[in-house]
């Protein structure tokens, strides 16, 4: 097995060399280097990255965080992905159920301290679940928000000490839409109902964007929060 230093150097070099590569080429690079020690994470807003990864690595692990607060449509999308695509869906859960969290921290923590809620229900479970892997892929895109504008296609994740891929970082929403249409990729039904980004179901976490807004504008609207913490 390569050392952490080797992986860091590998990621830094790949980030430069694969900048103009297609998502499939980026994912093939990961499959070649990491095999079963590589996974895809998905919020089940759509199955685009899972579909791309399955085309180069059938049976790839697709990691989903079940926060306990998801829309029914999101859970349905997860189940549909598991049933219809050549992937292995792995569901991670927080250490505390929603009821246990309410008892320990008080109800509606997502309204009072969304950063702590995200840390408990998303960041910690992912950090724990990624222990089985050396590299992971996300669906981050540069056009989603200013905080994601400089997302590299391959990078070193220093907090988790793993290689992190964003194979569709260079894609626009139009690119995503075209891929979905051409390949019949599963989408979360909420996207057809006016949501442009789908997270947890409390209104303070996910709302339909306002007039003229797009992308992640409906996430933690009015709070100044833009990320759950997974990508910080």
Secondary structure, 3 states (H helix, E strand, C coil): CCCHHHHHHHHHHHHHHCCCCCHHHHHHHHHHHHHHHEEEECCCCECHHHHHHHHHCCCEEEEEEECCCECHHHHHHHHHHHHHCCEEEEEEECCCCHHHHHHHHCCCHHHHCHHHHHHHHHHHHHHHHHHHCCEEECCCCCCCCHHHCCCCCEEEECCCCEEEECCCCCCCHHHHHHHHHHHCCCECHHHHHCCCCCCECCCCCECCCCCCCCCCCCECCCCCCCCCCCCC
